[in-house]
Amino acid sequence: MTDIDPITREIVKNALASAADEMAVALYRTAYSTVVRDCLDFSTSLCDADGEMIAQGVTIPLHLGSVPYAMETLFAKFGDDFEPDDVFILNDPFDGGMHIPDIFVVKPIFWEGERVAFAVTTAHHLDLGGRLPGSSACDNTEIFQEGLRIPWLKLFRRGEPDESIFALLRANVRVPRMTIGDLRAQLAACHIGERAIRDLIERYGKETFAGCAANLIDYTERLVRAEIASWPDGSHSFTDYMDSDGVGGPPVRLHVTLTVKGDGLTADFTGSAPQVRGALNNTLSFTASVVGMCVRCVLQEADVPNTAGMFRPLKIIAPEGTVVNGVMPAASSMRGVTGFRLVDTVLGALAGLLPDRVLAAGEGGNSLIIIGGQRPDGAPYVYYELMSGTWGGRPDRDGNDGLCNPANVASNIPVEQAESEYPIRIERYGYVPDSGGAGQFRGGLAIEREWRLLAGEAHLAIRSDRRLHPPYGLYGGEPGTPSNTVLYGENGDEILPTMVSTTIKSGERVYHRQAGAGGWGDPLDRSPAAVADDVRNGKVSVEVARVRHGVVIADEASGAVDEAATQTRRREMRSSLDAE
């Protein structure tokens, strides 16, 4: 192998990261659908000649671990059958994918006739057929209900498109213009990645590029192993629950035991619930992504590259036939909620191993709202929103308000965008006061939103959670408030389950409030000035300030604190707690 000096490696590392980000920008700017363009549900990566990931764009962290699994199955199927200007496509969860709406598009990159790299994109598509609009519903009970399964296929062969695949897609999806448009955006991003790789090789040479790629993966592994080696050896377990299995069943148990030994970490999910009837089953790749993302969250070394080396020190045990590693014909279109709950589960276990590094639980992950129907002219539409979110309190600061879960980078669709493209009106949108868990550092506030259907009849699917099991607090912090969903229908108001599939009519309104995030640390240790700021900004009421934080506000408008009354109140509250 070519010797690589650290300076060259650093230059190439940053160039690769920039290239992956440029791919992401290209995909974002050329996408057609709201789910990609506005919700930002996509990712971009670059891999070396052997399919090992060497860079990921600043996109969805939970896609980080999916790329190695997808590339492994690509090589298993095609071996060395890669030619210049080939393009490959996949979405089958049982062939290396994650869930049916997520399509992988992969382009091998050649230099002077030799394969040198791969450009990889993943995007969540608005619709891929199936029994319901959006190809996602919690009450799907087998994968055959969820839409068109695409095993690894050559979408382009030496630059020539396989028109039969495009025809098959157009014939099976409700909004072919959006699906094909987003697919072409993925292709454009792959071309951007190819150009960047070729520019690097032209500058440094093929051997140096290959050496840098291998060195970068090894470098990542060394950084992660060194970090894990600094952690105390030992094990810690944590259990969390999803509210249901998606079809009205009981709460679903998620359990992990993390074990640190030397410079390696094992995540053992034995004890998690068996595979469920609803569409909440994870693929192994998604579960592995969760572990990698959570470990990345607690690394003190900030400049760890996003490469395959991240996963070498990690061992994942996820028994087949469980909700964390479903087997045929498990439905998985709504597995996002499982992934987010696993994030909370793994971070909960890490909190036991690494005190003062882990944030409290956030909102529970993005809530998914799908409204699908026909426009007045008969044309089908699919409104797809990933409603985000809030962070739990952190060891040194409050949880973020209105920022998506750390496991994602999704964004809420702008009100004006939603109303201009779909027959809906946003009636309400904002923060919910008093919803963040009390703590030395407060949990972020819940987000609420309300939609009114303006025309016809439509199918409504909602994926949410954290009503029966609110986001947990850490180190004395209190849990956040639970989620809620209400249908304001022509026959009266109805509280809907966290996961629902139903029909709504013109004029009816759907209200959803996400859970508030958990707090971190003892609420009585919170700075009275911080509580006063919250009151002044409308985030916390005077009553909650007094009851939960022991802070007495003398004037609500200014947030002025009655210092003497606060000292007395906190002294009484501490005495009461000690007595318990």
JOBELRA-V109298 format. One line per field, one symbol per residue. ss: DSSP state (H for helix, E for strand, - for the rest). Layout:
# JOBELRA-V109298
ss = ???
This chain:
# JOBELRA-V109298
ss = -----HHHHHHHHHHHHHHHHHHHHHHHHH---HHHH----EEEEEEE----EEEE----HHH--HHHHHHHHHHHHH--------EEEE--HHH------EEEEEEEEEE--EEEEEEEEEEE--------HHH-------HHH-------EEEEE--EE-HHHHHHHHHH---HHHHHHHHHHHHHHHHHHHHHHHHHHHHH-HHHHHHHHHHHHHHHHHHHHHHHH----EEEEEEEEE---------EEEEEEEEEE--EEEEE-----E---------HHHHHHHHHHHHHHH----------HHHH-EEEE----E--E----------HHHHHHHHHHHHHHHHHH-------------EEEEEEEE-----EEEEEEEE--E---E--E---E-------------HHHHHHH--EEEEEEEEE--------E----EEEEEEEE---EEEEEEE----------E---------EEEEEE--EEEE---EEEEEEE---EEEEE------E--HHH--HHHHHHHHH-----HHHHHHHH---EEE----EE-HHHHHHHHHHHHHHHHH-
